[in-house]
Amino acid sequence: MRDNITIGLVTPQSTNKVPAEGGQMYPGVTFIARGVGVKALTPEGYDSAFDGIVPTAEELAKQNKLDAIMVIGTSLTFYRGFEAHEKLMERLRQIGLPVGTMSSAVVDGLRALGAKKIAVSTAYADEVNKRLRDFLTASGFDVQALEGFGIERFGAAGETSEDDIIALAGRVSANARQAQGMLISCGGLKTLNVGKTIEDKYGLPVVSSMPAALWAAMRLAGESGKLSGYGRLLETVH
Protein backbone atom coordinates (compact mmCIF):
# COMPACT_ATOMS: atom_id res chain seq x y z
CA MET A 1 0.00 0.00 0.00
CA ARG A 2 1.36 3.41 -0.92
CA ASP A 3 1.91 6.16 1.62
CA ASN A 4 -0.24 9.22 2.27
CA ILE A 5 -3.65 7.87 1.25
CA THR A 6 -6.41 10.20 2.44
CA ILE A 7 -10.09 9.27 2.23
CA GLY A 8 -12.99 11.55 3.05
CA LEU A 9 -15.97 10.02 4.85
CA VAL A 10 -19.44 11.54 4.94
CA THR A 11 -20.91 9.88 8.04
CA PRO A 12 -24.42 9.62 9.54
CA GLN A 13 -23.28 10.92 12.94
CA SER A 14 -23.74 14.49 14.14
CA THR A 15 -20.04 14.53 15.07
CA ASN A 16 -16.98 14.28 12.82
CA LYS A 17 -15.80 10.97 14.29
CA VAL A 18 -14.01 8.44 12.09
CA PRO A 19 -15.49 4.92 12.48
CA ALA A 20 -13.22 2.72 14.59
CA GLU A 21 -13.07 0.13 11.80
CA GLY A 22 -11.06 2.55 9.66
CA GLY A 23 -8.02 2.39 11.93
CA GLN A 24 -8.52 -1.32 12.60
CA MET A 25 -8.60 -2.27 8.93
CA TYR A 26 -6.27 0.26 7.35
CA PRO A 27 -4.10 1.85 10.07
CA GLY A 28 -1.81 3.59 7.56
CA VAL A 29 -4.64 5.51 5.89
CA THR A 30 -5.83 8.98 6.91
CA PHE A 31 -9.62 9.15 7.17
CA ILE A 32 -11.33 12.53 7.52
CA ALA A 33 -14.98 12.40 8.61
CA ARG A 34 -17.78 14.94 8.42
CA GLY A 35 -21.18 14.07 9.91
CA VAL A 36 -24.60 14.89 8.47
CA GLY A 37 -26.64 14.10 11.59
CA VAL A 38 -29.13 11.26 11.01
CA LYS A 39 -31.83 11.59 13.67
CA ALA A 40 -33.29 8.06 13.60
CA LEU A 41 -33.27 4.90 11.47
CA THR A 42 -36.55 5.92 9.87
CA PRO A 43 -37.35 7.71 6.59
CA GLU A 44 -38.17 10.88 8.53
CA GLY A 45 -34.94 10.57 10.50
CA TYR A 46 -32.87 10.39 7.32
CA ASP A 47 -34.42 13.27 5.35
CA SER A 48 -32.39 16.29 6.50
CA ALA A 49 -29.20 14.22 6.59
CA PHE A 50 -29.72 12.99 3.02
CA ASP A 51 -30.00 16.56 1.79
CA GLY A 52 -26.66 17.32 3.44
CA ILE A 53 -24.68 14.53 1.76
CA VAL A 54 -23.56 16.33 -1.40
CA PRO A 55 -22.76 19.70 0.24
CA THR A 56 -20.76 17.90 2.93
CA ALA A 57 -18.84 15.88 0.35
CA GLU A 58 -18.13 19.05 -1.64
CA GLU A 59 -16.82 20.79 1.48
CA LEU A 60 -14.61 17.83 2.33
CA ALA A 61 -13.11 17.91 -1.15
CA LYS A 62 -12.47 21.68 -1.00
CA GLN A 63 -10.79 21.58 2.39
CA ASN A 64 -8.63 18.48 1.95
CA LYS A 65 -6.50 16.73 -0.65
CA LEU A 66 -8.43 13.49 -0.97
CA ASP A 67 -7.90 10.30 -2.94
CA ALA A 68 -11.57 9.29 -2.68
CA ILE A 69 -14.84 9.99 -0.87
CA MET A 70 -17.09 7.37 0.70
CA VAL A 71 -20.58 8.12 2.02
CA ILE A 72 -21.12 5.99 5.12
CA GLY A 73 -24.68 4.92 5.96
CA THR A 74 -26.38 2.12 4.06
CA SER A 75 -29.98 2.98 4.84
CA LEU A 76 -29.21 6.70 4.52
CA THR A 77 -28.25 6.14 0.89
CA PHE A 78 -30.81 3.51 -0.20
CA TYR A 79 -33.98 4.60 1.62
CA ARG A 80 -35.24 6.88 -1.16
CA GLY A 81 -34.97 4.07 -3.69
CA PHE A 82 -32.76 2.85 -6.52
CA GLU A 83 -33.27 5.83 -8.83
CA ALA A 84 -32.62 8.36 -6.05
CA HIS A 85 -29.39 6.54 -5.24
CA GLU A 86 -28.35 6.68 -8.90
CA LYS A 87 -29.00 10.43 -8.94
CA LEU A 88 -27.03 10.85 -5.71
CA MET A 89 -24.10 9.05 -7.31
CA GLU A 90 -24.30 11.31 -10.37
CA ARG A 91 -24.18 14.42 -8.18
CA LEU A 92 -21.28 13.05 -6.13
CA ARG A 93 -19.27 12.24 -9.26
CA GLN A 94 -19.50 15.88 -10.29
CA ILE A 95 -17.15 16.67 -7.41
CA GLY A 96 -14.39 15.22 -9.57
CA LEU A 97 -13.06 12.52 -7.22
CA PRO A 98 -13.60 8.75 -7.06
CA VAL A 99 -16.76 8.40 -4.96
CA GLY A 100 -18.99 5.70 -3.54
CA THR A 101 -21.72 5.10 -1.00
CA MET A 102 -22.16 2.33 1.52
CA SER A 103 -25.05 1.10 -0.63
CA SER A 104 -22.91 0.98 -3.78
CA ALA A 105 -20.19 -0.75 -1.74
CA VAL A 106 -22.37 -3.62 -0.53
CA VAL A 107 -23.75 -4.08 -4.05
CA ASP A 108 -20.20 -4.18 -5.44
CA GLY A 109 -19.19 -6.63 -2.73
CA LEU A 110 -22.06 -9.03 -3.42
CA ARG A 111 -21.37 -8.89 -7.15
CA ALA A 112 -17.66 -9.47 -6.59
CA LEU A 113 -18.52 -12.66 -4.69
CA GLY A 114 -20.93 -13.78 -7.41
CA ALA A 115 -23.85 -13.78 -4.97
CA LYS A 116 -27.10 -13.11 -6.84
CA LYS A 117 -29.41 -15.02 -4.48
CA ILE A 118 -28.91 -13.52 -1.04
CA ALA A 119 -29.92 -13.75 2.60
CA VAL A 120 -30.14 -10.38 4.35
CA SER A 121 -29.74 -9.49 8.04
CA THR A 122 -30.28 -5.87 9.10
CA ALA A 123 -30.54 -3.53 12.05
CA TYR A 124 -33.78 -2.05 10.74
CA ALA A 125 -37.50 -2.06 11.39
CA ASP A 126 -40.10 -3.11 8.81
CA GLU A 127 -40.42 0.04 6.67
CA VAL A 128 -36.67 0.40 6.10
CA ASN A 129 -36.37 -3.35 5.50
CA LYS A 130 -39.04 -3.07 2.80
CA ARG A 131 -37.11 -0.28 1.13
CA LEU A 132 -33.89 -2.28 1.30
CA ARG A 133 -35.57 -5.27 -0.32
CA ASP A 134 -36.85 -3.02 -3.13
CA PHE A 135 -33.39 -1.46 -3.60
CA LEU A 136 -31.66 -4.83 -3.75
CA THR A 137 -34.24 -6.24 -6.16
CA ALA A 138 -33.80 -3.21 -8.43
CA SER A 139 -30.04 -3.77 -8.21
CA GLY A 140 -30.48 -7.27 -9.65
CA PHE A 141 -30.50 -9.47 -6.54
CA ASP A 142 -32.93 -12.21 -5.51
CA VAL A 143 -33.63 -11.65 -1.80
CA GLN A 144 -34.33 -15.12 -0.42
CA ALA A 145 -34.92 -14.05 3.19
CA LEU A 146 -34.65 -10.81 5.15
CA GLU A 147 -34.91 -10.11 8.87
CA GLY A 148 -33.92 -7.14 11.03
CA PHE A 149 -33.42 -6.26 14.68
CA GLY A 150 -36.23 -3.69 14.50
CA ILE A 151 -33.99 -0.80 15.57
CA GLU A 152 -35.08 2.80 15.02
CA ARG A 153 -33.06 4.72 17.62
CA PHE A 154 -29.89 6.14 16.07
CA GLY A 155 -26.82 4.62 17.74
CA ALA A 156 -28.63 1.56 19.07
CA ALA A 157 -27.21 -0.70 16.36
CA GLY A 158 -23.77 -0.28 17.92
CA GLU A 159 -25.10 -1.72 21.17
CA THR A 160 -26.04 -5.01 19.50
CA SER A 161 -23.72 -7.85 20.54
CA GLU A 162 -21.66 -9.92 18.13
CA ASP A 163 -23.48 -13.03 19.39
CA ASP A 164 -26.82 -11.44 18.48
CA ILE A 165 -25.56 -10.62 14.97
CA ILE A 166 -24.35 -14.19 14.49
CA ALA A 167 -27.68 -15.58 15.76
CA LEU A 168 -29.70 -13.36 13.41
CA ALA A 169 -27.52 -14.46 10.49
CA GLY A 170 -28.25 -18.05 11.44
CA ARG A 171 -32.02 -17.52 11.46
CA VAL A 172 -31.93 -15.77 8.11
CA SER A 173 -29.67 -18.34 6.46
CA ALA A 174 -31.99 -21.12 7.66
CA ASN A 175 -34.78 -19.47 5.65
CA ALA A 176 -32.63 -18.98 2.55
CA ARG A 177 -31.43 -22.41 1.56
CA GLN A 178 -30.55 -21.36 -2.01
CA ALA A 179 -28.66 -18.21 -1.00
CA GLN A 180 -25.20 -17.66 -2.44
CA GLY A 181 -24.24 -14.92 0.00
CA MET A 182 -25.23 -13.03 3.14
CA LEU A 183 -25.64 -9.26 3.39
CA ILE A 184 -25.51 -7.70 6.87
CA SER A 185 -26.84 -4.18 6.39
CA CYS A 186 -26.19 -1.21 8.71
CA GLY A 187 -22.87 0.50 9.23
CA GLY A 188 -23.64 0.82 12.93
CA LEU A 189 -23.60 -2.94 13.51
CA LYS A 190 -20.19 -4.15 14.71
CA THR A 191 -19.60 -6.76 12.04
CA LEU A 192 -15.86 -6.62 11.32
CA ASN A 193 -15.00 -9.51 13.62
CA VAL A 194 -18.06 -11.68 12.95
CA GLY A 195 -18.04 -12.03 9.16
CA LYS A 196 -15.59 -14.92 9.07
CA THR A 197 -17.37 -16.65 11.97
CA ILE A 198 -20.67 -16.46 10.08
CA GLU A 199 -19.03 -17.75 6.91
CA ASP A 200 -17.52 -20.72 8.75
CA LYS A 201 -20.73 -21.47 10.69
CA TYR A 202 -23.35 -21.08 7.96
CA GLY A 203 -21.38 -21.57 4.75
CA LEU A 204 -22.28 -18.26 3.11
CA PRO A 205 -19.79 -15.56 2.09
CA VAL A 206 -20.59 -12.36 3.96
CA VAL A 207 -20.76 -8.75 2.85
CA SER A 208 -21.36 -6.33 5.72
CA SER A 209 -21.79 -2.60 5.52
CA MET A 210 -18.80 -1.00 7.25
CA PRO A 211 -16.08 -3.44 6.14
CA ALA A 212 -17.44 -3.37 2.57
CA ALA A 213 -17.53 0.44 2.52
CA LEU A 214 -13.94 0.79 3.70
CA TRP A 215 -12.81 -1.96 1.28
CA ALA A 216 -14.57 -0.13 -1.54
CA ALA A 217 -13.05 3.20 -0.46
CA MET A 218 -9.56 1.71 -0.69
CA ARG A 219 -10.34 0.40 -4.17
CA LEU A 220 -11.57 3.85 -5.21
CA ALA A 221 -8.21 5.17 -4.00
CA GLY A 222 -6.39 2.74 -6.30
CA GLU A 223 -5.55 0.04 -3.75
CA SER A 224 -6.72 -3.59 -3.51
CA GLY A 225 -8.28 -3.28 -0.07
CA LYS A 226 -7.16 -6.85 0.59
CA LEU A 227 -6.94 -7.99 4.23
CA SER A 228 -6.56 -11.39 5.86
CA GLY A 229 -8.69 -12.73 8.67
CA TYR A 230 -11.95 -10.90 7.99
CA GLY A 231 -13.75 -13.15 5.55
CA ARG A 232 -13.85 -13.97 1.87
CA LEU A 233 -14.55 -10.54 0.39
CA LEU A 234 -11.54 -8.90 2.01
CA GLU A 235 -9.29 -11.93 1.62
CA THR A 236 -9.88 -12.96 -1.97
CA VAL A 237 -11.39 -10.14 -4.03
CA HIS A 238 -8.69 -7.71 -5.15
N, C-alpha and C positions, 0 to 999 in steps of 0.2 A: 504494500500500500504506500502511495506517495505521501510526502509530508504536506502539511498546511492545507488539508481539506476543510472547508467551512461550509456547513449546511444550515440553511435557515428553516426553522420550524414554526408554522402557524399552529398554535395549540388551542384546545377548547377551554383551558383554564382562564381565570381572570388575572392570574399572575404570569410572569415571564419565566417560568421554571422549566428547565429542560427535563424531559422524562428520564428517570433513572436508568432505563434500559439503554439509552444512548451511550453513556459511559461504560456500562457493563459490556455491551456488544462491540463497540468501536472506540476504545479509550484514547486513541490517537487523533480522533476527529474533533473539531470544534463545532459544537451545535449552538445556535443562537435562537432562542425562543421568544415569540411574542404571542400573548394570549388574546382571544376574542371573547371570552366570557360566556360560555354556555351556561344557562340557568338551570336546566333540567333535561333529562333524557326523554323529552317529549317534543313533538313538532313545535309547540309554542315556545318551549325552552331553547330551541335551536335558532329561531327566526332572526333575532338581532345579531347573533353571532355569525350566522351564515352571511349576512349582508356585510360583515366586517372582514371576511376572508381576503378578498382581493385587495382592498386598501391596505390591510396589514402586510400582505405579501409584497406589495409595491414599496411600502415603507422599509421593510426589511432589506429589499434589494438596493434601495437608495442609500441606506446607511451603512451597508456592509458589503465587502467583496465576497460574494457567495459562489459556490460551485453548483448549487442546486437548492430548490425549495421544496419542502414536503409539508402538506397540510394534514396535520394529525386530527383524528376524529372520524371514525368510520360513519357512524350514524349522522353526524353533522354534515357529511358530504354526500350521503345517499338519500337522505330523508325526503328530499323534494322530487326524487325520481331520476330515472336514467337520463332523460333529455336535459334536465336541469344540471346534472353532473357533467354532461358533455359540454354544455354552455359554460359552466364554471371552468372546466379545463381550457376551453378556448380563451377565456379572459385571462387566465393565469399564464398561458403561453405567450400572451402579448407583452409580458414583462421582459421577455428576452432571455430567460434562463431555463435550464431543464427543470421541469416541475412535475409534481405528482400529488395525489391525495391518498389518504389511507384506503379509500374505496378502490381507487385504481390499483393500489399496491396489492390488495388481497385478490383482486381479479387477476392481476398479472401472476401472482404466486400460484393460484389454482391452475391457471393455464400452463404455467411452467412445469407443474407436476403432472399435467395431462388428466386432471380431475374434472370431468364434465358432470358426472352424477355426484352430488355432494350431500353430506350431512352437515347441519349448521347448529352450533351452540352460540348463544348470545347472552348479553347482560340484560336485554331489553324486555319491556312489556309488550302486550299484544299489538298495539297500533304500529310501533316502530318495527316489530318483527314482520308484520304484514308488508310494510314498505321495503324492508330488506329482501323479502322473498320476491317481490315484484322487480326490484333492481337486479337481483341475481338472475332471475328468469330472462329479463330483457338483455342481460349481458351474455346470455347463451348457456346458462347452467340449468341442470335438472335438480331441483331441491327435493331430495328424497325424504328428509325429515328436518324439522326445525323446532327448537325449544329454547326459551330464555329464562333468566332468573327473575324477570318481572321488575327490574330496577328502574325507577324514575328519578330518584334523588341523585343529583350530580355529585360525584365523588364516592358514591356507595359501591361502585363496581370494584374499586381498589381495596375494599374491605372484605371481598369474597376470598375465601381460602383456596389454596391450590387443590386441596382434596375435594372441595365442592366443584371446582372446574373439571377435574378429572371424572367425578361422578356424573356430572351433567353430560359430558362427552360420551360416557358409557351408555347412558339412557338413550341419547340421540342415535348413536351408532347401532344400537340394538333395533331401532326402528328404521334403519336405512341399510338393509342387507346388501343392496347393489351399489352402495356408495363407493366412489373411487378416491375420495378425500374428505377431510373434515375442515370446515371453516369455524374458527372461534372469533366472533365479531364483538369488538369493543376495545378500544385502546386502553381503557381504564382497568380491564382485567389483567391480572399479573400472570401472563401466560409464558414468559420466556423460558422458565424452568420446567414447564409441564408438557410442552409439545412432544418431546422425545418419549416421555413416559406414556402419553396417550397413544403415540404411534406404536410403541412396543406392546401396550396392553390390548389395543383394539384393532391393530393392523391397518390403520388408515393414515396416510401422510397428512400432516397438519399444517394449515396456514392460519396464523393468528395475527390480529391487527397490528400491534405494536412492533413485534419482530419483523413482520412483512413490510411495514412502512419504512423502517430503518434500513432494511435490506434493499428495498427499492430506491431509497434515497442515495445509498452508496452507489448503486448501479447508475442512477442519473448523474452522479458525480464522476463517472468513468471507471469505477472500481467494480470488482466482482461481488462484493458483499459476502463472500464465502466465510463461514465460521464452522468449527467443529463442535459437536456436543449439544446442539440445539434442535436437532431434527433434520429431516430430509431436505426441506427447501433450502436451508442455510448451508447444509453440508454438500449438496450435490448439484445445485443449479447455479451455474456461474458462467 
